[in-house]
Amino acid sequence: MNRGYNFSAGPAAIPTEVLERAQEELLNWNGQGCSVMEFGHRTPEFGQLLEQTEADLRKLLHIPNHYRVLFMHGSASHQFAMVPMNFLAPDDTANYLEQAHWSKKAIQEAQNFGNIHVQQGFQQTEEGLAIVPESDWQLDEDGKYLHFTSNETIVGVQFKKEPKAFAGKLVCDMCSDILSRPIDIEQYALIYAGAQKNIGPSGMTVVIVREDLFEQMQTHRVPSLFQYPLMAQHKSLFNTPPSFGIYLASLVFEWLLERGGVETIEQLNQQKAQLLYDAIDASDFYHSPVAKDSRSMMNVAFTLSDPSLDSAFLLQAKEQGLLALKGHRDFGGMRASIYNAMPLEGAQALVDFMKEFERRA
Ligand SMILES: *Cc1c(COP(=O)(O)O)cnc(C)c1O
């Protein structure tokens, strides 16, 4: 079978060039006579890989020196707990935006560790699902931070910019849009992103955190592996790190740098999203449930006006190599995830298929 265009929301497509290079190097990485998976993490060679990976990420996202980069085990769900564990004493308060699926899970975890002030982040408008305007938010000014999800993967709703509130004290679940566009790191206390959308394989999470916050972080009853300051002190080598994840991330970062970095990939991402949303808006056969201002550049959710055609749509798409278009189980419909690894031709192939499917229906 040929490699298809993979619209999976996550684990998601990894650039073909990256997979080919990993394949090439699988048996003999870096001239060491074995795979990177089989190679000591405390060797100078692995140390160099780790250093280069961090340097490339810093370059891509323009991460200032007073922020630390951690390559951690586990997923965003670990961070849902780790963030409040580290930031909140039992009497402390934090603000959380509630936005569909993922942030609810983050809120649930956080409630085990402090007082959580919840502000609704989404609302239904005539135009569709939308982000509640910031002027309507009510936040607890004493909160240690404001947690939000920059791109809500399930329904395809994305902040166009960082919120203005809690500047410098934002904590962001950036799983599904990190590295898709430039960001202003200094607005954040901490950013986390599981690797399986825009970075590499699942099982690793990248954390970017402002170093001066370490002083105030909690350590009482926090397991060592869950302490940000300790992980930073050991430069992500407190224990055996997710070494294959780090290796693949390094290849993805290199791939991005070769293509002009985040600024260039953002333009491509905009083009891909535009192609799809234009096709959806131009037809009565397809419908976007999201208001224009809030639409995601990474996850394009849409429904068919006749849902009884959903399974035929999915089946025929798959036959043409357009994979994993089924929407999230809580939402239904379709979802085309077009992360960095999706080429423009993939988005175009989907648009062509959608037009053809509508014509024949
Ligand atoms: C995919 C995703 C997660 C996933 O977390 P896991 O713990 O890896 O299952 C969390 N948040 C967002 C915004 C996501 O897109």
Ligand as a Chemical Component Dictionary entry (heavy atoms), coordinates in Angstrom:
data_LIG
# 
_chem_comp.id                   LIG 
_chem_comp.type                 NON-POLYMER 
_chem_comp.pdbx_formal_charge   0 
_chem_comp.three_letter_code    LIG 
# 
loop_
_chem_comp_atom.comp_id 
_chem_comp_atom.atom_id 
_chem_comp_atom.alt_atom_id 
_chem_comp_atom.type_symbol 
_chem_comp_atom.charge 
_chem_comp_atom.model_Cartn_x 
_chem_comp_atom.model_Cartn_y 
_chem_comp_atom.model_Cartn_z 
_chem_comp_atom.pdbx_ordinal 
LIG C1 C1 C 0 -3.885 15.518 21.976 1  
LIG C2 C2 C 0 -4.094 16.494 23.053 2  
LIG C3 C3 C 0 -3.924 16.134 24.376 3  
LIG C4 C4 C 0 -3.578 14.687 24.618 4  
LIG O1 O1 O 0 -3.097 14.308 25.772 5  
LIG P1 P1 P 0 -2.591 12.818 26.010 6  
LIG O2 O2 O 0 -2.330 12.805 27.440 7  
LIG O3 O3 O 0 -1.378 12.642 25.170 8  
LIG O4 O4 O 0 -3.680 11.861 25.589 9  
LIG C5 C5 C 0 -4.104 17.103 25.347 10 
LIG N1 N1 N 0 -4.435 18.379 25.012 11 
LIG C6 C6 C 0 -4.607 18.741 23.733 12 
LIG C7 C7 C 0 -4.968 20.150 23.386 13 
LIG C8 C8 C 0 -4.439 17.806 22.721 14 
LIG O5 O5 O 0 -4.603 18.156 21.441 15 
# 
loop_
_chem_comp_bond.comp_id 
_chem_comp_bond.atom_id_1 
_chem_comp_bond.atom_id_2 
_chem_comp_bond.value_order 
_chem_comp_bond.pdbx_ordinal 
LIG C1 C2 SING 1  
LIG C2 C3 SING 2  
LIG C2 C8 DOUB 3  
LIG C3 C4 SING 4  
LIG C3 C5 DOUB 5  
LIG C4 O1 SING 6  
LIG O1 P1 SING 7  
LIG P1 O2 DOUB 8  
LIG P1 O3 SING 9  
LIG P1 O4 SING 10 
LIG C5 N1 SING 11 
LIG N1 C6 DOUB 12 
LIG C6 C7 SING 13 
LIG C6 C8 SING 14 
LIG C8 O5 SING 15 
# 
